[in-house]
Amino acid sequence: MTLHQPTETATADRRRAFSPTDLALVASFAALISAMTYLGAVPVGGAGVPITLQTLGVMLAGCLLGPVRGTAAVLLYLLLGFIGLPVFAGHTSGPGVLSEPSVGYLLSFPVAAALGGFLVSRIAASARTRALPVFLCSIAASILVIHPMGIGGLMVRLDLDVVEAWRIDVLYWVGDLLKTTIVALVVSEVHRAFPQLLDRRR
């Protein structure tokens, strides 16, 4: 009997496919982000965009699961909200949230998870077991994606200029620094305990 070795293409296809473990992690982190939306929502000014722990869950998903599974978890979370489950800030749901001032922040989440996951897995690499590299990766995603897209959403929905929108956005910076610190501490410890977590081949 001749045993055929799997071709390189077949092996690559299996690596790209989501395993049951991948699917479980994606679903679990989508649920985690949903739960964090209910915790600690603090209204900020008159912009209608409260401070929540959403971004903490988003960056945990990206930095722990990597760009593919992390983004999938955030997209699943958004899908649950858009189809009617009250998982967005203020227990809101449905496509109507796209008309809210928070739309830029909401749509930035999958992009931020993808960037944070990429930076942790490819740039930080073996240094992801230390808090400082993870902190820098996570804060970079926040600075480059979440805040610019959030400011854009404020400008469009509240008819503000960039300076006015920036003055609202800056109110979230302290909270983001605290959440990013938590992300760095948690992610570095988890990757130290489970060094193969980002490897979807296993």
C-alpha atoms as an extended CHARMM CRD file, in Angstrom:
* protein
*
       202  EXT
         1         1  MET       CA              0.0000000000        0.0000000000        0.0000000000  PROA      1               0.0000000000
         2         2  THR       CA              1.3300000000        3.4150000000       -0.9030000000  PROA      2               0.0000000000
         3         3  LEU       CA              0.8650000000        6.1640000000        1.6150000000  PROA      3               0.0000000000
         4         4  HSD       CA              0.4240000000        9.5600000000        0.0110000000  PROA      4               0.0000000000
         5         5  GLN       CA              1.9070000000       12.5050000000        1.8150000000  PROA      5               0.0000000000
         6         6  PRO       CA             -0.3640000000       15.5730000000        1.9840000000  PROA      6               0.0000000000
         7         7  THR       CA              0.4740000000       18.1400000000       -0.6430000000  PROA      7               0.0000000000
         8         8  GLU       CA              1.7500000000       21.5780000000        0.3020000000  PROA      8               0.0000000000
         9         9  THR       CA             -1.5050000000       23.1210000000       -0.9330000000  PROA      9               0.0000000000
        10        10  ALA       CA             -3.6330000000       20.7780000000        1.1810000000  PROA      10              0.0000000000
        11        11  THR       CA             -1.5080000000       21.5010000000        4.2360000000  PROA      11              0.0000000000
        12        12  ALA       CA             -1.8430000000       25.2340000000        3.6610000000  PROA      12              0.0000000000
        13        13  ASP       CA             -5.6240000000       24.8640000000        3.2880000000  PROA      13              0.0000000000
        14        14  ARG       CA             -5.8440000000       23.0550000000        6.6340000000  PROA      14              0.0000000000
        15        15  ARG       CA             -3.7940000000       25.7720000000        8.2820000000  PROA      15              0.0000000000
        16        16  ARG       CA             -6.1230000000       28.4450000000        6.9630000000  PROA      16              0.0000000000
        17        17  ALA       CA             -9.3100000000       26.5960000000        7.9500000000  PROA      17              0.0000000000
        18        18  PHE       CA            -10.7800000000       27.1970000000       11.3790000000  PROA      18              0.0000000000
        19        19  SER       CA            -10.5450000000       24.1860000000       13.6620000000  PROA      19              0.0000000000
        20        20  PRO       CA            -13.1820000000       23.4970000000       16.3370000000  PROA      20              0.0000000000
        21        21  THR       CA            -10.8030000000       25.0770000000       18.8460000000  PROA      21              0.0000000000
        22        22  ASP       CA            -10.5040000000       28.1870000000       16.6780000000  PROA      22              0.0000000000
        23        23  LEU       CA            -14.2830000000       28.4630000000       16.4140000000  PROA      23              0.0000000000
        24        24  ALA       CA            -14.6750000000       28.0450000000       20.1670000000  PROA      24              0.0000000000
        25        25  LEU       CA            -12.1230000000       30.7970000000       20.8190000000  PROA      25              0.0000000000
        26        26  VAL       CA            -13.7830000000       33.1320000000       18.3170000000  PROA      26              0.0000000000
        27        27  ALA       CA            -17.2140000000       32.5790000000       19.8830000000  PROA      27              0.0000000000
        28        28  SER       CA            -15.8430000000       32.9490000000       23.4160000000  PROA      28              0.0000000000
        29        29  PHE       CA            -14.1480000000       36.2610000000       22.6820000000  PROA      29              0.0000000000
        30        30  ALA       CA            -17.2100000000       37.5990000000       20.8730000000  PROA      30              0.0000000000
        31        31  ALA       CA            -19.1590000000       36.8060000000       24.0410000000  PROA      31              0.0000000000
        32        32  LEU       CA            -16.4400000000       38.4290000000       26.1620000000  PROA      32              0.0000000000
        33        33  ILE       CA            -16.6160000000       41.6790000000       24.1870000000  PROA      33              0.0000000000
        34        34  SER       CA            -20.4080000000       41.6290000000       24.4930000000  PROA      34              0.0000000000
        35        35  ALA       CA            -20.1880000000       41.1780000000       28.2620000000  PROA      35              0.0000000000
        36        36  MET       CA            -17.6390000000       43.9490000000       28.6360000000  PROA      36              0.0000000000
        37        37  THR       CA            -20.0010000000       46.3790000000       26.9300000000  PROA      37              0.0000000000
        38        38  TYR       CA            -22.2780000000       46.1000000000       29.9680000000  PROA      38              0.0000000000
        39        39  LEU       CA            -19.5370000000       46.8270000000       32.4810000000  PROA      39              0.0000000000
        40        40  GLY       CA            -18.5390000000       50.2980000000       33.5490000000  PROA      40              0.0000000000
        41        41  ALA       CA            -20.2580000000       52.3890000000       30.8680000000  PROA      41              0.0000000000
        42        42  VAL       CA            -19.5650000000       56.0260000000       31.7530000000  PROA      42              0.0000000000
        43        43  PRO       CA            -21.2860000000       58.8520000000       29.8000000000  PROA      43              0.0000000000
        44        44  VAL       CA            -18.8800000000       61.4610000000       28.4280000000  PROA      44              0.0000000000
        45        45  GLY       CA            -20.0900000000       64.9900000000       27.7670000000  PROA      45              0.0000000000
        46        46  GLY       CA            -22.8480000000       65.4390000000       25.2230000000  PROA      46              0.0000000000
        47        47  ALA       CA            -21.3070000000       63.3350000000       22.4770000000  PROA      47              0.0000000000
        48        48  GLY       CA            -23.3470000000       60.2510000000       23.3140000000  PROA      48              0.0000000000
        49        49  VAL       CA            -20.2790000000       57.9870000000       23.2390000000  PROA      49              0.0000000000
        50        50  PRO       CA            -19.8020000000       56.4230000000       26.7060000000  PROA      50              0.0000000000
        51        51  ILE       CA            -16.5620000000       54.9930000000       28.0170000000  PROA      51              0.0000000000
        52        52  THR       CA            -16.9120000000       51.2030000000       28.0910000000  PROA      52              0.0000000000
        53        53  LEU       CA            -14.6690000000       48.1590000000       28.2630000000  PROA      53              0.0000000000
        54        54  GLN       CA            -15.3880000000       47.2770000000       24.6220000000  PROA      54              0.0000000000
        55        55  THR       CA            -11.9260000000       48.2430000000       23.4540000000  PROA      55              0.0000000000
        56        56  LEU       CA            -10.3900000000       46.1350000000       26.2190000000  PROA      56              0.0000000000
        57        57  GLY       CA            -12.2030000000       43.0810000000       24.8660000000  PROA      57              0.0000000000
        58        58  VAL       CA            -11.3630000000       43.9660000000       21.2640000000  PROA      58              0.0000000000
        59        59  MET       CA             -7.6360000000       44.3030000000       21.9110000000  PROA      59              0.0000000000
        60        60  LEU       CA             -7.5690000000       41.1740000000       24.0690000000  PROA      60              0.0000000000
        61        61  ALA       CA             -9.1120000000       39.2800000000       21.1510000000  PROA      61              0.0000000000
        62        62  GLY       CA             -6.6060000000       40.5970000000       18.6390000000  PROA      62              0.0000000000
        63        63  CYS       CA             -3.4920000000       40.3500000000       20.7970000000  PROA      63              0.0000000000
        64        64  LEU       CA             -4.3250000000       36.9080000000       22.2080000000  PROA      64              0.0000000000
        65        65  LEU       CA             -5.8120000000       35.1760000000       19.1740000000  PROA      65              0.0000000000
        66        66  GLY       CA             -3.8530000000       36.8660000000       16.3960000000  PROA      66              0.0000000000
        67        67  PRO       CA             -5.1210000000       38.8770000000       13.4280000000  PROA      67              0.0000000000
        68        68  VAL       CA             -7.3360000000       36.2060000000       11.8310000000  PROA      68              0.0000000000
        69        69  ARG       CA             -9.1990000000       34.7570000000       14.8050000000  PROA      69              0.0000000000
        70        70  GLY       CA             -9.1660000000       38.0740000000       16.6720000000  PROA      70              0.0000000000
        71        71  THR       CA            -10.7740000000       39.8870000000       13.7450000000  PROA      71              0.0000000000
        72        72  ALA       CA            -13.2790000000       37.0510000000       13.3370000000  PROA      72              0.0000000000
        73        73  ALA       CA            -14.2750000000       37.3710000000       16.9990000000  PROA      73              0.0000000000
        74        74  VAL       CA            -14.8760000000       41.1150000000       16.6400000000  PROA      74              0.0000000000
        75        75  LEU       CA            -16.8130000000       40.6630000000       13.3840000000  PROA      75              0.0000000000
        76        76  LEU       CA            -18.9950000000       38.0520000000       15.0820000000  PROA      76              0.0000000000
        77        77  TYR       CA            -19.6290000000       40.4930000000       17.9280000000  PROA      77              0.0000000000
        78        78  LEU       CA            -20.6420000000       43.2130000000       15.4470000000  PROA      78              0.0000000000
        79        79  LEU       CA            -22.8670000000       40.7730000000       13.5540000000  PROA      79              0.0000000000
        80        80  LEU       CA            -24.6790000000       39.8170000000       16.7660000000  PROA      80              0.0000000000
        81        81  GLY       CA            -25.3230000000       43.4850000000       17.4480000000  PROA      81              0.0000000000
        82        82  PHE       CA            -26.4400000000       44.3300000000       13.9290000000  PROA      82              0.0000000000
        83        83  ILE       CA            -28.9730000000       41.4840000000       13.8490000000  PROA      83              0.0000000000
        84        84  GLY       CA            -30.6150000000       42.7100000000       17.0330000000  PROA      84              0.0000000000
        85        85  LEU       CA            -28.8740000000       41.4570000000       20.1630000000  PROA      85              0.0000000000
        86        86  PRO       CA            -28.3330000000       44.3860000000       22.5940000000  PROA      86              0.0000000000
        87        87  VAL       CA            -24.5590000000       44.0430000000       22.7980000000  PROA      87              0.0000000000
        88        88  PHE       CA            -23.5340000000       47.5720000000       21.8620000000  PROA      88              0.0000000000
        89        89  ALA       CA            -22.9570000000       50.4230000000       24.3230000000  PROA      89              0.0000000000
        90        90  GLY       CA            -26.1260000000       51.4850000000       26.0870000000  PROA      90              0.0000000000
        91        91  HSD       CA            -27.7370000000       48.0840000000       25.3830000000  PROA      91              0.0000000000
        92        92  THR       CA            -28.3980000000       49.1790000000       21.8070000000  PROA      92              0.0000000000
        93        93  SER       CA            -28.4890000000       47.0330000000       18.6920000000  PROA      93              0.0000000000
        94        94  GLY       CA            -29.4630000000       46.9610000000       15.0440000000  PROA      94              0.0000000000
        95        95  PRO       CA            -28.1820000000       48.8320000000       11.9930000000  PROA      95              0.0000000000
        96        96  GLY       CA            -29.4670000000       52.0910000000       13.4820000000  PROA      96              0.0000000000
        97        97  VAL       CA            -26.2310000000       52.3600000000       15.4820000000  PROA      97              0.0000000000
        98        98  LEU       CA            -24.5190000000       53.3160000000       12.2160000000  PROA      98              0.0000000000
        99        99  SER       CA            -26.2000000000       56.7060000000       12.5020000000  PROA      99              0.0000000000
       100       100  GLU       CA            -24.8620000000       57.2970000000       16.0290000000  PROA      100             0.0000000000
       101       101  PRO       CA            -21.7920000000       59.4070000000       16.9010000000  PROA      101             0.0000000000
       102       102  SER       CA            -20.0320000000       56.2390000000       18.0780000000  PROA      102             0.0000000000
       103       103  VAL       CA            -20.0860000000       54.6640000000       14.5990000000  PROA      103             0.0000000000
       104       104  GLY       CA            -16.4270000000       55.4240000000       13.8660000000  PROA      104             0.0000000000
       105       105  TYR       CA            -15.2680000000       53.7400000000       17.0580000000  PROA      105             0.0000000000
       106       106  LEU       CA            -17.5180000000       50.7340000000       16.4440000000  PROA      106             0.0000000000
       107       107  LEU       CA            -16.3300000000       50.1760000000       12.8720000000  PROA      107             0.0000000000
       108       108  SER       CA            -12.7160000000       50.5920000000       13.9330000000  PROA      108             0.0000000000
       109       109  PHE       CA            -12.8270000000       47.5290000000       16.1920000000  PROA      109             0.0000000000
       110       110  PRO       CA            -12.1470000000       44.7480000000       13.6400000000  PROA      110             0.0000000000
       111       111  VAL       CA             -9.3830000000       46.8040000000       12.0210000000  PROA      111             0.0000000000
       112       112  ALA       CA             -7.7880000000       47.4890000000       15.4080000000  PROA      112             0.0000000000
       113       113  ALA       CA             -7.9910000000       43.8070000000       16.3730000000  PROA      113             0.0000000000
       114       114  ALA       CA             -6.3400000000       42.8420000000       13.0800000000  PROA      114             0.0000000000
       115       115  LEU       CA             -3.5460000000       45.3750000000       13.4880000000  PROA      115             0.0000000000
       116       116  GLY       CA             -2.9640000000       44.5840000000       17.1640000000  PROA      116             0.0000000000
       117       117  GLY       CA             -2.9030000000       40.8620000000       16.4300000000  PROA      117             0.0000000000
       118       118  PHE       CA             -0.4850000000       41.3420000000       13.5460000000  PROA      118             0.0000000000
       119       119  LEU       CA              1.8690000000       43.5060000000       15.5960000000  PROA      119             0.0000000000
       120       120  VAL       CA              1.9000000000       41.1000000000       18.5420000000  PROA      120             0.0000000000
       121       121  SER       CA              2.3560000000       37.9760000000       16.4290000000  PROA      121             0.0000000000
       122       122  ARG       CA              4.7690000000       39.3180000000       13.8050000000  PROA      122             0.0000000000
       123       123  ILE       CA              6.5280000000       42.3590000000       15.2630000000  PROA      123             0.0000000000
       124       124  ALA       CA              6.6490000000       41.5890000000       18.9810000000  PROA      124             0.0000000000
       125       125  ALA       CA              6.9510000000       37.8560000000       18.1610000000  PROA      125             0.0000000000
       126       126  SER       CA              8.8610000000       36.1300000000       20.9840000000  PROA      126             0.0000000000
       127       127  ALA       CA              8.7660000000       39.3730000000       23.0130000000  PROA      127             0.0000000000
       128       128  ARG       CA              4.9960000000       39.0090000000       23.4050000000  PROA      128             0.0000000000
       129       129  THR       CA              5.6090000000       37.4060000000       26.8030000000  PROA      129             0.0000000000
       130       130  ARG       CA              6.7000000000       40.8250000000       28.0970000000  PROA      130             0.0000000000
       131       131  ALA       CA              4.1930000000       43.5260000000       28.9460000000  PROA      131             0.0000000000
       132       132  LEU       CA              5.9580000000       46.5180000000       27.3670000000  PROA      132             0.0000000000
       133       133  PRO       CA              6.0880000000       45.1760000000       23.7700000000  PROA      133             0.0000000000
       134       134  VAL       CA              2.4260000000       44.1430000000       24.0080000000  PROA      134             0.0000000000
       135       135  PHE       CA              1.5280000000       47.5680000000       25.3950000000  PROA      135             0.0000000000
       136       136  LEU       CA              3.2430000000       49.2740000000       22.4610000000  PROA      136             0.0000000000
       137       137  CYS       CA              1.4790000000       47.0130000000       19.9530000000  PROA      137             0.0000000000
       138       138  SER       CA             -1.9160000000       47.6290000000       21.4980000000  PROA      138             0.0000000000
       139       139  ILE       CA             -1.5100000000       51.3840000000       21.8990000000  PROA      139             0.0000000000
       140       140  ALA       CA             -0.3170000000       51.6210000000       18.2960000000  PROA      140             0.0000000000
       141       141  ALA       CA             -3.5630000000       50.0180000000       17.1140000000  PROA      141             0.0000000000
       142       142  SER       CA             -5.5080000000       52.4540000000       19.2520000000  PROA      142             0.0000000000
       143       143  ILE       CA             -3.6180000000       55.5220000000       18.0260000000  PROA      143             0.0000000000
       144       144  LEU       CA             -3.5260000000       54.5100000000       14.3650000000  PROA      144             0.0000000000
       145       145  VAL       CA             -7.0210000000       53.0560000000       14.0260000000  PROA      145             0.0000000000
       146       146  ILE       CA             -9.5260000000       53.5300000000       16.8530000000  PROA      146             0.0000000000
       147       147  HSD       CA             -9.0320000000       57.2210000000       17.5670000000  PROA      147             0.0000000000
       148       148  PRO       CA             -8.7530000000       58.4350000000       13.9420000000  PROA      148             0.0000000000
       149       149  MET       CA            -11.8430000000       56.4680000000       12.9040000000  PROA      149             0.0000000000
       150       150  GLY       CA            -13.6410000000       57.6030000000       16.0530000000  PROA      150             0.0000000000
       151       151  ILE       CA            -12.8580000000       61.2220000000       15.2760000000  PROA      151             0.0000000000
       152       152  GLY       CA            -14.0950000000       60.7060000000       11.7270000000  PROA      152             0.0000000000
       153       153  GLY       CA            -17.3880000000       59.3220000000       13.0130000000  PROA      153             0.0000000000
       154       154  LEU       CA            -17.8350000000       62.2730000000       15.3690000000  PROA      154             0.0000000000
       155       155  MET       CA            -17.1750000000       64.7110000000       12.5420000000  PROA      155             0.0000000000
       156       156  VAL       CA            -19.7290000000       63.0810000000       10.2520000000  PROA      156             0.0000000000
       157       157  ARG       CA            -22.5070000000       62.3880000000       12.7570000000  PROA      157             0.0000000000
       158       158  LEU       CA            -22.2110000000       65.5450000000       14.8670000000  PROA      158             0.0000000000
       159       159  ASP       CA            -21.1590000000       67.8610000000       12.0350000000  PROA      159             0.0000000000
       160       160  LEU       CA            -17.9690000000       68.8930000000       13.8250000000  PROA      160             0.0000000000
       161       161  ASP       CA            -14.6440000000       70.0500000000       12.5010000000  PROA      161             0.0000000000
       162       162  VAL       CA            -11.5550000000       67.9970000000       13.2810000000  PROA      162             0.0000000000
       163       163  VAL       CA            -10.4970000000       70.1410000000       16.2580000000  PROA      163             0.0000000000
       164       164  GLU       CA            -13.9270000000       69.9150000000       17.8900000000  PROA      164             0.0000000000
       165       165  ALA       CA            -14.0550000000       66.1660000000       17.3440000000  PROA      165             0.0000000000
       166       166  TRP       CA            -10.5270000000       65.7790000000       18.7040000000  PROA      166             0.0000000000
       167       167  ARG       CA            -11.5400000000       67.6240000000       21.8790000000  PROA      167             0.0000000000
       168       168  ILE       CA            -14.2040000000       64.9880000000       22.4690000000  PROA      168             0.0000000000
       169       169  ASP       CA            -11.9260000000       62.1070000000       21.5660000000  PROA      169             0.0000000000
       170       170  VAL       CA             -9.2030000000       63.2250000000       23.9740000000  PROA      170             0.0000000000
       171       171  LEU       CA            -11.5870000000       62.5280000000       26.8660000000  PROA      171             0.0000000000
       172       172  TYR       CA            -11.1080000000       58.8090000000       26.1880000000  PROA      172             0.0000000000
       173       173  TRP       CA             -7.3180000000       58.7780000000       26.2680000000  PROA      173             0.0000000000
       174       174  VAL       CA             -6.8080000000       58.1940000000       29.9920000000  PROA      174             0.0000000000
       175       175  GLY       CA             -9.2590000000       55.3040000000       29.9490000000  PROA      175             0.0000000000
       176       176  ASP       CA             -7.5250000000       53.8340000000       26.9130000000  PROA      176             0.0000000000
       177       177  LEU       CA             -4.1510000000       53.9900000000       28.6320000000  PROA      177             0.0000000000
       178       178  LEU       CA             -5.5530000000       52.1010000000       31.6020000000  PROA      178             0.0000000000
       179       179  LYS       CA             -7.2250000000       49.5080000000       29.3790000000  PROA      179             0.0000000000
       180       180  THR       CA             -4.0790000000       49.1120000000       27.2880000000  PROA      180             0.0000000000
       181       181  THR       CA             -2.0820000000       48.5070000000       30.4630000000  PROA      181             0.0000000000
       182       182  ILE       CA             -4.5020000000       45.7450000000       31.4530000000  PROA      182             0.0000000000
       183       183  VAL       CA             -4.2620000000       44.2480000000       27.9520000000  PROA      183             0.0000000000
       184       184  ALA       CA             -0.4580000000       44.2390000000       28.1520000000  PROA      184             0.0000000000
       185       185  LEU       CA             -0.3900000000       42.5480000000       31.5530000000  PROA      185             0.0000000000
       186       186  VAL       CA             -2.9810000000       39.9090000000       30.6710000000  PROA      186             0.0000000000
       187       187  VAL       CA             -1.7040000000       39.1290000000       27.1780000000  PROA      187             0.0000000000
       188       188  SER       CA              1.9460000000       38.8100000000       28.1800000000  PROA      188             0.0000000000
       189       189  GLU       CA              1.0620000000       36.4050000000       30.9990000000  PROA      189             0.0000000000
       190       190  VAL       CA             -1.2410000000       34.2910000000       28.8170000000  PROA      190             0.0000000000
       191       191  HSD       CA              1.3480000000       34.0250000000       26.0470000000  PROA      191             0.0000000000
       192       192  ARG       CA              3.9560000000       33.0570000000       28.6140000000  PROA      192             0.0000000000
       193       193  ALA       CA              1.6810000000       30.2900000000       29.8910000000  PROA      193             0.0000000000
       194       194  PHE       CA              0.4670000000       29.2120000000       26.4290000000  PROA      194             0.0000000000
       195       195  PRO       CA              3.2760000000       29.9780000000       23.9570000000  PROA      195             0.0000000000
       196       196  GLN       CA              1.5020000000       28.1440000000       21.0980000000  PROA      196             0.0000000000
       197       197  LEU       CA             -1.7600000000       30.0860000000       21.3810000000  PROA      197             0.0000000000
       198       198  LEU       CA             -1.1410000000       32.0880000000       18.2100000000  PROA      198             0.0000000000
       199       199  ASP       CA             -0.2500000000       29.0040000000       16.1860000000  PROA      199             0.0000000000
       200       200  ARG       CA             -3.4360000000       27.9660000000       14.3790000000  PROA      200             0.0000000000
       201       201  ARG       CA             -1.7700000000       24.8290000000       13.0330000000  PROA      201             0.0000000000
       202       202  ARG       CA             -2.0330000000       23.1710000000       16.4510000000  PROA      202             0.0000000000
